[in-house]
């Protein structure tokens, strides 16, 4: 195959590998009783208000969606206390992360990320033509002092997930503010808060509340996690109006579909669903970590809806053995954690089934 007309920036990249779908495992092994704890989804499924909104919007599928997402932006603006002109919608928050990279990266520019960071940061920077500067982790999390030291005059953007996927580590507000204060104003700072709604620890920052102080800050969030809308792909960024204007210049038209817009708007109003999901996750995370401790396994303390753990032997062999038990978890070697697996918090019965399957596999 000739590479004459192929973007040279992508030749060294590997495609993003999602968690194995249930249908794929059924086709491969003939197992029909499968639980998927691989992709950090909300195991409850969407709430009743969301399902009703989807039904209401489904009669207009021959028309293009509202390319500006007016209703959803207004709802987000009211809930977050920002202007609608500060919001950029995306086909999941991955889309918004890519918009930032395409907005910020020019030839010769670089982007700074932490080791074990979400793989999309590397993909977005590289595809945009930038150079990735990966900073070693500290205790599996971001070392902000080292990341600040890695910023140079050619740095265009810094990506930081808080909490981080796949490690579940987090950065306290005092450390984040100190980093933002020291960051040169020419550098865009992306604070990825995909798991924001799950976090319940003292000192955890709300990035949106910091926007007024830092015009180079861009906060991204998603409806794919606690809101249970992963299949509909709706995410958003909150930023200065100037940054939002720039991102909208590179945004694809109609990048959020009609069903997604309606569902996300309804999800914002269902605060009880979010509260219940957070409580379910807190109990499930405690059950998983307690079970891992009983098995004598080490894990990375997490504030998200997942936990990365060391199975104590070849991680891929354990992963494959769990597949044969009908349990899908996530290998995370691509994040520099070849000795770990990541498991998503499921429903109580799913968490118990995973722990029982893991115990059998490790016997």
C-alpha positions as a Python dict, from the first residue, in 0.01 Angstrom:
ca = {
    (1, 'X'): (0, 0, 0),
    (2, 'X'): (139, 338, -94),
    (3, 'X'): (169, 606, 170),
    (4, 'X'): (185, 887, -84),
    (5, 'X'): (-146, 1040, 19),
    (6, 'X'): (-166, 928, 383),
    (7, 'X'): (-128, 1175, 667),
    (8, 'X'): (217, 1090, 806),
    (9, 'X'): (106, 1180, 1157),
    (10, 'X'): (-116, 871, 1180),
    (11, 'X'): (118, 601, 1053),
    (12, 'X'): (254, 520, 1398),
    (13, 'X'): (-84, 525, 1573),
    (14, 'X'): (-294, 228, 1678),
    (15, 'X'): (-675, 250, 1660),
    (16, 'X'): (-857, 313, 1986),
    (17, 'X'): (-957, -22, 2136),
    (18, 'X'): (-1287, -11, 2325),
    (19, 'X'): (-1404, -267, 2576),
    (20, 'X'): (-1514, -595, 2418),
    (21, 'X'): (-1886, -584, 2328),
    (22, 'X'): (-2116, -847, 2476),
    (23, 'X'): (-2226, -962, 2127),
    (24, 'X'): (-1865, -1017, 2024),
    (25, 'X'): (-1798, -1245, 2320),
    (26, 'X'): (-2118, -1438, 2246),
    (27, 'X'): (-2008, -1490, 1885),
    (28, 'X'): (-1658, -1598, 1986),
    (29, 'X'): (-1734, -1833, 2275),
    (30, 'X'): (-2106, -1900, 2249),
    (31, 'X'): (-2163, -1757, 2598),
    (32, 'X'): (-2503, -1592, 2637),
    (33, 'X'): (-2496, -1504, 3006),
    (34, 'X'): (-2246, -1217, 2991),
    (35, 'X'): (-2182, -911, 3207),
    (36, 'X'): (-1978, -622, 3073),
    (37, 'X'): (-1771, -432, 3328),
    (38, 'X'): (-1521, -293, 3081),
    (39, 'X'): (-1628, 53, 2964),
    (40, 'X'): (-1722, 257, 3272),
    (41, 'X'): (-2088, 274, 3174),
    (42, 'X'): (-2374, 334, 3416),
    (43, 'X'): (-2516, -17, 3469),
    (44, 'X'): (-2865, 112, 3546),
    (45, 'X'): (-2947, 224, 3194),
    (46, 'X'): (-3112, 562, 3130),
    (47, 'X'): (-3389, 699, 3350),
    (48, 'X'): (-3760, 708, 3267),
    (49, 'X'): (-3755, 1079, 3177),
    (50, 'X'): (-3480, 1018, 2924),
    (51, 'X'): (-3662, 727, 2762),
    (52, 'X'): (-3975, 938, 2730),
    (53, 'X'): (-3774, 1220, 2571),
    (54, 'X'): (-3625, 979, 2319),
    (55, 'X'): (-3970, 851, 2226),
    (56, 'X'): (-4091, 1207, 2183),
    (57, 'X'): (-3801, 1301, 1956),
    (58, 'X'): (-3808, 985, 1744),
    (59, 'X'): (-4089, 1108, 1520),
    (60, 'X'): (-3865, 1368, 1356),
    (61, 'X'): (-3574, 1156, 1239),
    (62, 'X'): (-3595, 1263, 874),
    (63, 'X'): (-3485, 1614, 974),
    (64, 'X'): (-3136, 1728, 1062),
    (65, 'X'): (-3083, 1802, 1431),
    (66, 'X'): (-3050, 2154, 1567),
    (67, 'X'): (-2690, 2220, 1470),
    (68, 'X'): (-2652, 2473, 1749),
    (69, 'X'): (-2812, 2256, 2020),
    (70, 'X'): (-3002, 2558, 2150),
    (71, 'X'): (-3228, 2384, 2402),
    (72, 'X'): (-2951, 2170, 2552),
    (73, 'X'): (-2712, 2464, 2572),
    (74, 'X'): (-2974, 2671, 2754),
    (75, 'X'): (-3035, 2389, 3002),
    (76, 'X'): (-2662, 2344, 3063),
    (77, 'X'): (-2613, 2718, 3103),
    (78, 'X'): (-2883, 2737, 3369),
    (79, 'X'): (-2749, 2438, 3561),
    (80, 'X'): (-2384, 2540, 3547),
    (81, 'X'): (-2430, 2914, 3591),
    (82, 'X'): (-2253, 3007, 3268),
    (83, 'X'): (-2351, 3168, 2940),
    (84, 'X'): (-2479, 2951, 2655),
    (85, 'X'): (-2207, 3106, 2440),
    (86, 'X'): (-1949, 2934, 2664),
    (87, 'X'): (-2069, 2584, 2571),
    (88, 'X'): (-1948, 2367, 2283),
    (89, 'X'): (-2134, 2043, 2215),
    (90, 'X'): (-1969, 1727, 2091),
    (91, 'X'): (-2036, 1374, 1977),
    (92, 'X'): (-1927, 1254, 2319),
    (93, 'X'): (-1653, 1436, 2508),
    (94, 'X'): (-1398, 1258, 2284),
    (95, 'X'): (-1521, 1478, 2002),
    (96, 'X'): (-1468, 1791, 2210),
    (97, 'X'): (-1116, 1682, 2305),
    (98, 'X'): (-1041, 1645, 1935),
    (99, 'X'): (-1187, 1991, 1867),
    (100, 'X'): (-950, 2144, 2120),
    (101, 'X'): (-649, 1975, 1963),
    (102, 'X'): (-746, 2087, 1613),
    (103, 'X'): (-808, 2438, 1742),
    (104, 'X'): (-483, 2466, 1936),
    (105, 'X'): (-218, 2259, 1759),
    (106, 'X'): (-22, 2423, 1479),
    (107, 'X'): (283, 2275, 1301),
    (108, 'X'): (570, 2254, 1547),
    (109, 'X'): (349, 2275, 1854),
    (110, 'X'): (333, 2021, 2136),
    (111, 'X'): (82, 1896, 2391),
    (112, 'X'): (163, 1784, 2744),
    (113, 'X'): (-7, 1482, 2900),
    (114, 'X'): (55, 1257, 3200),
    (115, 'X'): (160, 895, 3179),
    (116, 'X'): (-140, 658, 3218),
    (117, 'X'): (-365, 934, 3080),
    (118, 'X'): (-667, 874, 2858),
    (119, 'X'): (-535, 750, 2522),
    (120, 'X'): (-751, 994, 2323),
    (121, 'X'): (-522, 1282, 2429),
    (122, 'X'): (-229, 1122, 2249),
    (123, 'X'): (-445, 1047, 1945),
    (124, 'X'): (-589, 1400, 1925),
    (125, 'X'): (-254, 1577, 1957),
    (126, 'X'): (-81, 1349, 1709),
    (127, 'X'): (-354, 1358, 1445),
    (128, 'X'): (-356, 1738, 1466),
    (129, 'X'): (13, 1736, 1381),
    (130, 'X'): (149, 1804, 1727),
    (131, 'X'): (423, 1643, 1932),
    (132, 'X'): (316, 1455, 2244),
    (133, 'X'): (515, 1523, 2561),
    (134, 'X'): (432, 1248, 2810),
    (135, 'X'): (528, 1317, 3172),
    (136, 'X'): (598, 1030, 3415),
    (137, 'X'): (323, 962, 3667),
    (138, 'X'): (348, 996, 4042),
    (139, 'X'): (167, 722, 4236),
    (140, 'X'): (-24, 636, 3916),
    (141, 'X'): (-156, 994, 3895),
    (142, 'X'): (-57, 1322, 3735),
    (143, 'X'): (259, 1490, 3865),
    (144, 'X'): (159, 1853, 3815),
    (145, 'X'): (502, 1992, 3908),
    (146, 'X'): (664, 1774, 3643),
    (147, 'X'): (394, 1864, 3391),
    (148, 'X'): (455, 2234, 3452),
    (149, 'X'): (829, 2179, 3404),
    (150, 'X'): (753, 2011, 3070),
    (151, 'X'): (576, 2320, 2936),
    (152, 'X'): (791, 2508, 2684),
    (153, 'X'): (732, 2797, 2442),
    (154, 'X'): (605, 2548, 2181),
    (155, 'X'): (347, 2396, 2417),
    (156, 'X'): (-3, 2466, 2288),
    (157, 'X'): (-219, 2255, 2517),
    (158, 'X'): (-212, 2052, 2838),
    (159, 'X'): (-462, 1769, 2889),
    (160, 'X'): (-547, 1659, 3243),
    (161, 'X'): (-823, 1417, 3346),
    (162, 'X'): (-965, 1468, 3694),
    (163, 'X'): (-1031, 1199, 3799),
    (164, 'X'): (-807, 1008, 3564),
    (165, 'X'): (-910, 715, 3352),
    (166, 'X'): (-799, 434, 3392),
    (167, 'X'): (-634, 487, 3731),
    (168, 'X'): (-911, 671, 3919),
    (169, 'X'): (-659, 911, 4075),
    (170, 'X'): (-746, 1276, 4126),
    (171, 'X'): (-591, 1619, 4173),
    (172, 'X'): (-701, 1836, 4471),
    (173, 'X'): (-817, 2192, 4408),
    (174, 'X'): (-518, 2353, 4580),
    (175, 'X'): (-274, 2168, 4352),
    (176, 'X'): (-479, 2243, 4042),
    (177, 'X'): (-501, 2614, 4120),
    (178, 'X'): (-127, 2632, 4184),
    (179, 'X'): (-69, 2467, 3846),
    (180, 'X'): (-309, 2702, 3665),
    (181, 'X'): (-146, 3004, 3828),
    (182, 'X'): (193, 2892, 3697),
    (183, 'X'): (76, 2797, 3347),
    (184, 'X'): (168, 3051, 3077),
    (185, 'X'): (-141, 3222, 2935),
    (186, 'X'): (-54, 3109, 2580),
    (187, 'X'): (-119, 2745, 2678),
    (188, 'X'): (-469, 2601, 2667),
    (189, 'X'): (-550, 2388, 2972),
    (190, 'X'): (-805, 2110, 2915),
    (191, 'X'): (-958, 1972, 3234),
    (192, 'X'): (-1139, 1650, 3146),
    (193, 'X'): (-1412, 1591, 3404),
    (194, 'X'): (-1589, 1294, 3246),
    (195, 'X'): (-1636, 1135, 3590),
    (196, 'X'): (-1707, 1460, 3776),
    (197, 'X'): (-2050, 1357, 3905),
    (198, 'X'): (-1918, 1042, 4071),
    (199, 'X'): (-1659, 1211, 4292),
    (200, 'X'): (-1743, 1255, 4660),
    (201, 'X'): (-1420, 1356, 4833),
    (202, 'X'): (-1320, 1673, 5015),
    (203, 'X'): (-1100, 1907, 4817),
    (204, 'X'): (-1208, 1789, 4473),
    (205, 'X'): (-1235, 2092, 4241),
    (206, 'X'): (-1522, 2200, 4019),
    (207, 'X'): (-1349, 2316, 3703),
    (208, 'X'): (-1644, 2522, 3582),
    (209, 'X'): (-1615, 2744, 3890),
    (210, 'X'): (-1254, 2821, 3797),
    (211, 'X'): (-1329, 2944, 3445),
    (212, 'X'): (-1373, 3308, 3542),
    (213, 'X'): (-1017, 3316, 3680),
    (214, 'X'): (-848, 3134, 3394),
    (215, 'X'): (-946, 3232, 3037),
    (216, 'X'): (-717, 2958, 2898),
    (217, 'X'): (-908, 2684, 3085),
    (218, 'X'): (-1144, 2449, 2899),
    (219, 'X'): (-1354, 2202, 3100),
    (220, 'X'): (-1500, 1894, 2929),
    (221, 'X'): (-1780, 1670, 3058),
    (222, 'X'): (-2003, 1397, 2921),
    (223, 'X'): (-2347, 1240, 2936),
    (224, 'X'): (-2194, 896, 2871),
    (225, 'X'): (-2109, 812, 3231),
    (226, 'X'): (-2338, 888, 3525),
    (227, 'X'): (-2625, 1000, 3299),
    (228, 'X'): (-2629, 659, 3127),
    (229, 'X'): (-2626, 786, 2766),
    (230, 'X'): (-2308, 625, 2631),
    (231, 'X'): (-2481, 496, 2316),
    (232, 'X'): (-2608, 842, 2219),
    (233, 'X'): (-2268, 1016, 2237),
    (234, 'X'): (-2322, 1359, 2389),
    (235, 'X'): (-2044, 1557, 2552),
    (236, 'X'): (-1962, 1924, 2596),
    (237, 'X'): (-1697, 2178, 2680),
    (238, 'X'): (-1737, 2485, 2898),
    (239, 'X'): (-1487, 2762, 2833),
    (240, 'X'): (-1451, 3130, 2762),
    (241, 'X'): (-1678, 3251, 2479),
    (242, 'X'): (-1364, 3312, 2272),
    (243, 'X'): (-1248, 2950, 2305),
    (244, 'X'): (-1599, 2822, 2229),
    (245, 'X'): (-1609, 3034, 1914),
    (246, 'X'): (-1278, 2888, 1798),
    (247, 'X'): (-1388, 2529, 1867),
    (248, 'X'): (-1710, 2584, 1678),
    (249, 'X'): (-1507, 2686, 1374),
    (250, 'X'): (-1362, 2334, 1350),
    (251, 'X'): (-1670, 2147, 1475),
    (252, 'X'): (-1849, 1929, 1223),
    (253, 'X'): (-2207, 2036, 1142),
    (254, 'X'): (-2480, 1842, 1323),
    (255, 'X'): (-2226, 1658, 1539),
    (256, 'X'): (-2490, 1579, 1805),
    (257, 'X'): (-2798, 1390, 1690),
    (258, 'X'): (-3160, 1470, 1767),
    (259, 'X'): (-3214, 1181, 2006),
    (260, 'X'): (-2896, 1268, 2192),
    (261, 'X'): (-2995, 1632, 2230),
    (262, 'X'): (-3339, 1541, 2364),
    (263, 'X'): (-3207, 1270, 2597),
    (264, 'X'): (-2929, 1488, 2739),
    (265, 'X'): (-3170, 1774, 2808),
    (266, 'X'): (-3402, 1538, 2995),
    (267, 'X'): (-3111, 1382, 3184),
    (268, 'X'): (-3005, 1721, 3319),
    (269, 'X'): (-3344, 1761, 3482),
    (270, 'X'): (-3343, 1417, 3645),
    (271, 'X'): (-3132, 1501, 3949),
    (272, 'X'): (-3277, 1209, 4147),
    (273, 'X'): (-3136, 966, 3892),
    (274, 'X'): (-2787, 1116, 3930),
    (275, 'X'): (-2810, 1106, 4310),
    (276, 'X'): (-2921, 743, 4307),
    (277, 'X'): (-2651, 647, 4057),
    (278, 'X'): (-2383, 812, 4270),
    (279, 'X'): (-2499, 624, 4581),
    (280, 'X'): (-2511, 295, 4390),
    (281, 'X'): (-2160, 353, 4261),
    (282, 'X'): (-2023, 442, 4603),
    (283, 'X'): (-2156, 120, 4752),
    (284, 'X'): (-2041, -85, 4453),
    (285, 'X'): (-1691, 60, 4456),
    (286, 'X'): (-1662, -23, 4826),
    (287, 'X'): (-1779, -379, 4759),
    (288, 'X'): (-1530, -428, 4477),
    (289, 'X'): (-1232, -295, 4670),
    (290, 'X'): (-1326, -499, 4977),
    (291, 'X'): (-1349, -809, 4758),
    (292, 'X'): (-1011, -739, 4599),
    (293, 'X'): (-860, -698, 4945),
    (294, 'X'): (-1007, -1032, 5054),
    (295, 'X'): (-837, -1191, 4754),
    (296, 'X'): (-510, -1030, 4858),
    (297, 'X'): (-489, -818, 4544),
    (298, 'X'): (-349, -468, 4515),
    (299, 'X'): (-553, -195, 4349),
    (300, 'X'): (-526, 176, 4276),
    (301, 'X'): (-763, 376, 4502),
    (302, 'X'): (-1025, 531, 4274),
    (303, 'X'): (-1287, 806, 4298),
    (304, 'X'): (-1452, 714, 3968),
    (305, 'X'): (-1687, 432, 3874),
    (306, 'X'): (-1406, 182, 3815),
    (307, 'X'): (-1097, 42, 3980),
    (308, 'X'): (-768, -81, 3834),
    (309, 'X'): (-616, -382, 4008),
    (310, 'X'): (-321, -619, 3982),
    (311, 'X'): (-436, -980, 3945),
    (312, 'X'): (-104, -1108, 4077),
    (313, 'X'): (-22, -1302, 3761),
    (314, 'X'): (-30, -1246, 3386),
    (315, 'X'): (-306, -990, 3343),
    (316, 'X'): (-403, -1096, 2990),
    (317, 'X'): (-430, -1458, 3097),
    (318, 'X'): (-665, -1354, 3379),
    (319, 'X'): (-861, -1137, 3137),
    (320, 'X'): (-908, -1428, 2897),
    (321, 'X'): (-1007, -1660, 3181),
    (322, 'X'): (-1268, -1409, 3299),
    (323, 'X'): (-1408, -1395, 2944),
    (324, 'X'): (-1466, -1770, 2962),
    (325, 'X'): (-1660, -1702, 3283),
    (326, 'X'): (-1879, -1457, 3093),
    (327, 'X'): (-1725, -1150, 3262),
    (328, 'X'): (-1575, -872, 3050),
    (329, 'X'): (-1324, -639, 3216),
    (330, 'X'): (-1064, -415, 3051),
    (331, 'X'): (-695, -479, 2988),
    (332, 'X'): (-504, -151, 3016),
    (333, 'X'): (-161, -231, 2877),
    (334, 'X'): (-205, 51, 2622),
    (335, 'X'): (-202, 291, 2919),
    (336, 'X'): (136, 163, 3035),
    (337, 'X'): (-27, -67, 3291),
    (338, 'X'): (29, -412, 3145),
    (339, 'X'): (14, -574, 3488),
    (340, 'X'): (-331, -429, 3570),
    (341, 'X'): (-691, -486, 3468),
    (342, 'X'): (-971, -233, 3511),
    (343, 'X'): (-1318, -327, 3627),
    (344, 'X'): (-1623, -100, 3612),
    (345, 'X'): (-1864, -81, 3903),
    (346, 'X'): (-2175, -274, 3806),
    (347, 'X'): (-2502, -358, 3973),
    (348, 'X'): (-2463, -537, 4309),
    (349, 'X'): (-2517, -881, 4157),
    (350, 'X'): (-2270, -808, 3878),
    (351, 'X'): (-2002, -694, 4122),
    (352, 'X'): (-2048, -1014, 4321),
    (353, 'X'): (-2038, -1229, 4010),
    (354, 'X'): (-1712, -1065, 3902),
    (355, 'X'): (-1550, -1126, 4240),
    (356, 'X'): (-1663, -1487, 4243),
    (357, 'X'): (-1537, -1541, 3888),
    (358, 'X'): (-1205, -1376, 3972),
    (359, 'X'): (-1168, -1598, 4278),
    (360, 'X'): (-1222, -1909, 4066),
    (361, 'X'): (-978, -1788, 3801),
    (362, 'X'): (-707, -1722, 4059),
    (363, 'X'): (-744, -2059, 4237),
}
